[in-house]
Amino acid sequence: MLKDLLTPSSFAKDWYGWATNQMGHFVLGAVFACAGTVIWYWAWREFPHKEWLFVFIGAGYLAFELCFQKWQGWDTIEDWVFVCAYGAGAAISSVPERAPGSLVADIDLSGVAWAMALAAGHLAVGIGIRLRRRDG
């Protein structure tokens, strides 16, 4: 089962497989952002700087992709975009800290709207491409 999770696939003619795979990447990015924030807070008693958290997640996920799945061209890029830009980016930009060192944060849904709109459009285009490939 773990081997299946680590086997790269662009789901060239499988719109459902591709869509669920990318939605999973989106959620994974949000989990990375939340986990990174909690770990940072436990270690240093303040929230991490958003830019550094994003860079750490982005570089870490790219290293994972390249080490375990090798360069797969557009599939590697799309996976990174869904994990880092849409998933982690939305989570990181939606939670502003009230005061340095405070555990209290507010959720600003306008910080999520851009990622949701981009992800939805990206999913729609990707599904459309795979439907055309399947039928063509």
C-alpha angles and dihedrals in degrees: 000000000000088000089057091053092051096045109100119229132169091199088225095185101017110088094177094049091048094047095048090045092053093044087053089052089051092053091045090057092051090049091050091051093049094044092046091051094049094046091048091049092050091050101043106015094238137076117269121253105266094228093055093046090052092047091048093050093043095049093041094051093045090051089051092050093048096044099045105025102022122218109320097173115227092007090061091048093049093047090051092047093051094046100039111022100034104025105032093027093055094046094046096046095046098061115064117186116238097212134353110272094015120127089209117099133167126223114233107194091194085071089062099043096078093052094046092050093047093045092048091050092046090049092048093051093045092049091048092051092051093046090054092048091049094051096037 
